[in-house]
Amino acid sequence: MAEIRLIDTTLRDGQQCLWATRMSTAMMLPVAERLDRAGFEAIELFGAVQFDTAVRYLKEDPWERLRMMRARIGGTPLQALIRSACVLGFEPQPDDLNALWAERLVANGIRSFVAFDGLHDLDNLKPAIRRANELGVPTTGWLTFSDSPVHSDALYAEKAREFVEDCGAASVMIEDASGVLTPERVRTLVPAVKAVIGERPLGLHSHGLIGLPQRSYLAAAELGIATLYTCVPPVADGNAPPNVFTTIGNLRACGYEVPVDEKVLAPVSEHFMACAKRERMPVGQPQDFDAPSLQHQIPGGVLSNLKAQLVSLGQEECLPAVLEECGRVRAELGWPIQVTPFAQLIGVQATLNVIGGGERYSKVPDEVKKYAFGYYGKLLAPVEPDVLDRIAENGPKSVSESVPERRPVVASLRKLYPNATDDELILRHAFKGSEVDVMTTSRPDYGAYALLETPLVRLVRNLTERPGPIRVSVRKADFEMTYSSGPGSSGPGSSGPGSSSLGTAS
């Protein structure tokens, strides 16, 4: 009986897709040990977006999150993403900074990498992958899936070969960020990639936007897939990767062994459901098949942002036209994959073309011009000549049509911040102004979610949700707590030498 291993991406991709990356360190810490014991091949924790949100919005030190999680997860490798040559932003960075990024992730506890470039220009990845190899940390080459005239099985096979032979990747993974990989395409793509990577493991990572991943996962399992990516609900399904419990059930029903203990994961799901309820976060739901998504292939996060922006402009009725224009713009730009940052720049350009008040491409953002002239890497297909002319004419004059050289930056950063650690240097380079200063002076409450789902808290929560007056007394050893509701009640209280209020009882 074949064994299929699972990689958990609840703390990275699931919360990114459904909770706008607002899952705090405090939410993660109470379930870290359980995730470690569950039997995953790896636990994916960080990409660039998680660093960005931690600093800008949560006012947390992402390096501290990594160290705290590493202290609690000792048996399962923690995994992070290397996104092109960009480190923590959208703009390509010098090779020395990309190598330092990999080095500091390893120093703080990362033991596995996934590396990808949206254009499949693997020259953008080689410095960081080589540094990871020198540090003894394996890297998985990420083939970002797209359905287009350019992205053939032959292209993916060639890029898989390049990942293995030229970059030194230990394994390969097919990433379907838009959730458009059908079982039929799986049956041609997976054999094509496996034929060139030999005995190296092949993984598959999909999303549930249009209801395809569970069927695609089973098709891949039949063809010898080694690993699948899943999330723990409620941070699963919908825009996020598939539900781990559904995936385990489907695989076992078809005769596969899955070395993940779902009983260990049940309290993890309960904890995050309590977090979702407390913070009013969305809960992922399985989606029905949606054929129009196969045309525009816009990832869920970008789609939700497009909708919100059009609503804010009072132009929500233009969404169908913008989505149609996204497909047109993508074809004209040479079929870039709908993945960061290209999904965003396609969406912005399409919106400007529809509601900008002028001819198509009369307004061109910086990023679109940079893409067209190769700032982000070599294009797999050329931009249509007439569109390139309009981009050159109407794009920002501050963006040169010649790509500037990326000069080393680490030495100058160390001179600029002589008392900073290399961890801090990376943050200082990525976040301008006072954002890092605000982060370093904040004091997050890392215990804020520790008691969401203890048996006592569950009992009291269930009782308080019952109708009518009620009085409850809980006593254990030197701990005593009372709760009363109804006329004349005073709510929760406690007494005794070791007593505690409801908010701090253990």
QUIFENHU-V236417 format. One record per residue. RES is the residue in three letters. PSI is psi in degrees with one decimal (NA if undefined). Layout:
BEGIN
res->[RES | RES]
psi->[PSI | PSI]
END
This chain:
BEGIN
res->[MET | ALA | GLU | ILE | ARG | LEU | ILE | ASP | THR | THR | LEU | ARG | ASP | GLY | GLN | GLN | CYS | LEU | TRP | ALA | THR | ARG | MET | SER | THR | ALA | MET | MET | LEU | PRO | VAL | ALA | GLU | ARG | LEU | ASP | ARG | ALA | GLY | PHE | GLU | ALA | ILE | GLU | LEU | PHE | GLY | ALA | VAL | GLN | PHE | ASP | THR | ALA | VAL | ARG | TYR | LEU | LYS | GLU | ASP | PRO | TRP | GLU | ARG | LEU | ARG | MET | MET | ARG | ALA | ARG | ILE | GLY | GLY | THR | PRO | LEU | GLN | ALA | LEU | ILE | ARG | SER | ALA | CYS | VAL | LEU | GLY | PHE | GLU | PRO | GLN | PRO | ASP | ASP | LEU | ASN | ALA | LEU | TRP | ALA | GLU | ARG | LEU | VAL | ALA | ASN | GLY | ILE | ARG | SER | PHE | VAL | ALA | PHE | ASP | GLY | LEU | HIS | ASP | LEU | ASP | ASN | LEU | LYS | PRO | ALA | ILE | ARG | ARG | ALA | ASN | GLU | LEU | GLY | VAL | PRO | THR | THR | GLY | TRP | LEU | THR | PHE | SER | ASP | SER | PRO | VAL | HIS | SER | ASP | ALA | LEU | TYR | ALA | GLU | LYS | ALA | ARG | GLU | PHE | VAL | GLU | ASP | CYS | GLY | ALA | ALA | SER | VAL | MET | ILE | GLU | ASP | ALA | SER | GLY | VAL | LEU | THR | PRO | GLU | ARG | VAL | ARG | THR | LEU | VAL | PRO | ALA | VAL | LYS | ALA | VAL | ILE | GLY | GLU | ARG | PRO | LEU | GLY | LEU | HIS | SER | HIS | GLY | LEU | ILE | GLY | LEU | PRO | GLN | ARG | SER | TYR | LEU | ALA | ALA | ALA | GLU | LEU | GLY | ILE | ALA | THR | LEU | TYR | THR | CYS | VAL | PRO | PRO | VAL | ALA | ASP | GLY | ASN | ALA | PRO | PRO | ASN | VAL | PHE | THR | THR | ILE | GLY | ASN | LEU | ARG | ALA | CYS | GLY | TYR | GLU | VAL | PRO | VAL | ASP | GLU | LYS | VAL | LEU | ALA | PRO | VAL | SER | GLU | HIS | PHE | MET | ALA | CYS | ALA | LYS | ARG | GLU | ARG | MET | PRO | VAL | GLY | GLN | PRO | GLN | ASP | PHE | ASP | ALA | PRO | SER | LEU | GLN | HIS | GLN | ILE | PRO | GLY | GLY | VAL | LEU | SER | ASN | LEU | LYS | ALA | GLN | LEU | VAL | SER | LEU | GLY | GLN | GLU | GLU | CYS | LEU | PRO | ALA | VAL | LEU | GLU | GLU | CYS | GLY | ARG | VAL | ARG | ALA | GLU | LEU | GLY | TRP | PRO | ILE | GLN | VAL | THR | PRO | PHE | ALA | GLN | LEU | ILE | GLY | VAL | GLN | ALA | THR | LEU | ASN | VAL | ILE | GLY | GLY | GLY | GLU | ARG | TYR | SER | LYS | VAL | PRO | ASP | GLU | VAL | LYS | LYS | TYR | ALA | PHE | GLY | TYR | TYR | GLY | LYS | LEU | LEU | ALA | PRO | VAL | GLU | PRO | ASP | VAL | LEU | ASP | ARG | ILE | ALA | GLU | ASN | GLY | PRO | LYS | SER | VAL | SER | GLU | SER | VAL | PRO | GLU | ARG | ARG | PRO | VAL | VAL | ALA | SER | LEU | ARG | LYS | LEU | TYR | PRO | ASN | ALA | THR | ASP | ASP | GLU | LEU | ILE | LEU | ARG | HIS | ALA | PHE | LYS | GLY | SER | GLU | VAL | ASP | VAL | MET | THR | THR | SER | ARG | PRO | ASP | TYR | GLY | ALA | TYR | ALA | LEU | LEU | GLU | THR | PRO | LEU | VAL | ARG | LEU | VAL | ARG | ASN | LEU | THR | GLU | ARG | PRO | GLY | PRO | ILE | ARG | VAL | SER | VAL | ARG | LYS | ALA | ASP | PHE | GLU | MET | THR | TYR | SER | SER | GLY | PRO | GLY | SER | SER | GLY | PRO | GLY | SER | SER | GLY | PRO | GLY | SER | SER | SER | LEU | GLY | THR | ALA | SER]
psi->[125.2 | 144.9 | 135.0 | 125.4 | 151.9 | 143.9 | 129.0 | 131.2 | 28.0 | -45.9 | -8.6 | -73.9 | -38.3 | -52.1 | -27.2 | -41.7 | -34.9 | -30.2 | 19.3 | 32.9 | 28.3 | 13.2 | 117.9 | 166.6 | -39.8 | -33.3 | -31.5 | -37.9 | -41.6 | -20.4 | 5.5 | -46.9 | -36.0 | -42.2 | -37.6 | -36.8 | -9.6 | -25.5 | 22.8 | 152.2 | -36.7 | 160.6 | 114.1 | 124.8 | -37.8 | 139.9 | -174.9 | -36.1 | -37.4 | -37.9 | -47.1 | -48.6 | -37.9 | -45.8 | -50.6 | -41.0 | -39.8 | -13.4 | 41.1 | 151.6 | 111.7 | -30.1 | -37.4 | -38.8 | -46.6 | -45.0 | -39.6 | -39.5 | -37.9 | -36.0 | -25.3 | -18.6 | 96.0 | -17.2 | -27.3 | 131.5 | 135.1 | 136.4 | 145.1 | 162.2 | 143.1 | 111.7 | 102.1 | -140.5 | 28.6 | -11.1 | -102.0 | 5.7 | -164.3 | -20.9 | 134.3 | 140.9 | 163.2 | 155.8 | -37.6 | -32.7 | -38.1 | -38.4 | -40.2 | -36.4 | -48.8 | -41.4 | -44.8 | -32.5 | -42.6 | -44.0 | -30.1 | -2.2 | -2.9 | 135.8 | 8.4 | 140.2 | 150.7 | 127.8 | 133.6 | 154.1 | 128.4 | -23.7 | -0.9 | 31.3 | 92.7 | -10.4 | -26.4 | -18.8 | -19.6 | -43.3 | -43.8 | -41.2 | -42.3 | -38.5 | -40.4 | -41.8 | -39.9 | -31.2 | 0.7 | 20.3 | 122.3 | 149.5 | 136.5 | 126.3 | 126.9 | 115.3 | 106.2 | 118.2 | 141.9 | 148.9 | 105.5 | 167.9 | -21.3 | -37.4 | 73.5 | 166.3 | -36.5 | -39.9 | -47.5 | -36.8 | -42.2 | -41.3 | -33.6 | -42.3 | -41.7 | -40.3 | -45.1 | -49.5 | -37.9 | -32.8 | -20.5 | 25.9 | 141.0 | -21.6 | 174.9 | 148.9 | 138.4 | 120.5 | 121.3 | 77.7 | -30.4 | -4.9 | 32.0 | 9.3 | 113.5 | 158.3 | -34.4 | -41.8 | -32.8 | -39.8 | -12.8 | -35.2 | -47.2 | -47.7 | -36.0 | -41.2 | -43.8 | -30.6 | -23.6 | -12.5 | -0.7 | -130.9 | -0.4 | 143.9 | 146.1 | 130.9 | 169.3 | 133.4 | 112.1 | 177.0 | 155.7 | 25.7 | -38.0 | 26.5 | 20.8 | -26.8 | -36.2 | -39.8 | -38.7 | -36.2 | -43.1 | -37.8 | -41.0 | -35.9 | -39.9 | -25.7 | 10.0 | 25.5 | 145.0 | -39.9 | 147.9 | 147.9 | 133.1 | 171.0 | 156.7 | 126.7 | 151.2 | 4.2 | 54.9 | 162.0 | -178.0 | -127.5 | -18.1 | 173.6 | 169.0 | 156.9 | 128.2 | -37.7 | -41.9 | -42.5 | -45.1 | -45.6 | -43.1 | -44.6 | -44.7 | -35.2 | -26.4 | 8.7 | 12.1 | 147.7 | 135.7 | 109.6 | 47.9 | 132.1 | 103.1 | -22.9 | -35.7 | -31.4 | -17.7 | -45.8 | -26.2 | -44.7 | -41.5 | -41.4 | -48.6 | -27.9 | -38.8 | -38.9 | -44.5 | -41.5 | -43.5 | -40.1 | 2.1 | 45.1 | 152.7 | 153.1 | 126.5 | 140.6 | 143.4 | 142.5 | 152.2 | 163.3 | 136.6 | 96.2 | -36.4 | -28.3 | -23.6 | -19.4 | -53.1 | -28.7 | 30.4 | 127.2 | 156.3 | -42.1 | -40.9 | -39.2 | -44.3 | -36.5 | -40.7 | -46.5 | -46.1 | -39.6 | -40.6 | -37.8 | -44.3 | -26.2 | -1.5 | 26.5 | 29.6 | -25.6 | -11.0 | -2.5 | -48.1 | -40.1 | -37.6 | -41.6 | -42.0 | -40.8 | -31.2 | -44.6 | -38.0 | -45.7 | -42.6 | -43.6 | -41.7 | -28.9 | 7.2 | 25.1 | 47.9 | 148.9 | 143.4 | 73.5 | 156.6 | 133.9 | 1.8 | -32.3 | -39.0 | -44.2 | -32.4 | -44.7 | -42.5 | -45.5 | -40.5 | -40.8 | -44.0 | -37.9 | -32.5 | -44.8 | 10.6 | -10.6 | 12.7 | -166.3 | 161.2 | 136.7 | 20.7 | -22.3 | 126.8 | 119.7 | 161.6 | -48.2 | -34.4 | -42.1 | -40.9 | -43.0 | -50.5 | -30.4 | 16.3 | 16.6 | -34.3 | -5.7 | 179.5 | 132.3 | 142.4 | -26.3 | 148.2 | 153.6 | 140.8 | 134.0 | -43.9 | -33.8 | -39.8 | -38.3 | -42.0 | -36.6 | -43.3 | -38.8 | -40.8 | -9.6 | 165.6 | 131.8 | -19.1 | -17.0 | 111.9 | 150.9 | -4.2 | 127.0 | 124.4 | 153.5 | 139.9 | 104.2 | 149.3 | 145.7 | -17.4 | -45.4 | -43.2 | -33.7 | -40.2 | -33.1 | -37.9 | -35.2 | 73.6 | -22.2 | 2.3 | 146.6 | 166.2 | -32.0 | -46.1 | -35.8 | -43.0 | -42.4 | -42.5 | -37.0 | -36.6 | -32.9 | 113.1 | 170.7 | -142.7 | 8.0 | -41.1 | -38.4 | -43.4 | -42.1 | -44.5 | -23.1 | -8.7 | 157.5 | 84.1 | 145.5 | 92.8 | -9.9 | 11.8 | -25.6 | 15.2 | -26.5 | 19.2 | -35.1 | 37.3 | 157.9 | -39.0 | -45.2 | -40.3 | -42.1 | -50.0 | -40.3 | -45.2 | -39.6 | -41.1 | -19.8 | -5.5 | 145.7 | 157.9 | 167.5 | 148.3 | 148.1 | 126.0 | 137.5 | 129.9 | 127.5 | 132.8 | 119.4 | -122.1 | 14.4 | 134.5 | 135.9 | 139.6 | 148.9 | 134.3 | 148.0 | 160.5 | -173.7 | 129.2 | 1.8 | 159.2 | 10.3 | -158.5 | 147.4 | 173.6 | 160.9 | 170.1 | 159.4 | -29.8 | 24.8 | 163.6 | 154.0 | 170.6 | -36.0 | -16.6 | 4.4 | 149.7 | NA]
END
